């Protein structure tokens, strides 16, 4: 479990296939100014909002396992060496939750339709790949975009808007977004459960 508050960025160093793992899966290698110990191997880490398993610690990099399902559901299918990734360690019991509860279970991706800058705040308009999920979006509700906890400012038939303040832009890779980029989306867990129960 995570809370979508990002303080660390990692850079993709390599993307490899390994015969040790299921066909179609990948091993992602990142460099980052974040500390992991050998005790952290096997733990979950949010990488651009996707819960990945830390499988190895090198001297200056970290390796994560990407399953076929993760690649299918996320923007990791288009991952490239050099890309910056938002990184968050999993929460510890009793730790303050400043954002909202984020599972790292990406529901779908979204395409950036438009970016409007208003007084240094970015209003980012997004179009969901899975159209059925629009019914789970609620204005003023939380949403995770590339692992960042944000608030939905507007919901329309074919898009929704988020506002990203300068502080969040400074700390995350959202400042690098441009039109037609693809982001990972995780709908608020409570919205999903309420939607399911109301059927």
Beta strands, then each sheet from edge to edge (+ up, - down):
strand 1: 8-16
strand 2: 26-32
strand 3: 44-47
strand 4: 50-57
strand 5: 62-66
strand 6: 84-89
strand 7: 108-118
strand 8: 121-128
strand 9: 142-145
strand 10: 148-155
strand 11: 160-164
strand 12: 182-187
sheet 1: 1+ 2- 5+ 4- 3+ 6- 1+
sheet 2: 7+ 8- 11+ 10- 9+ 12- 7+
end
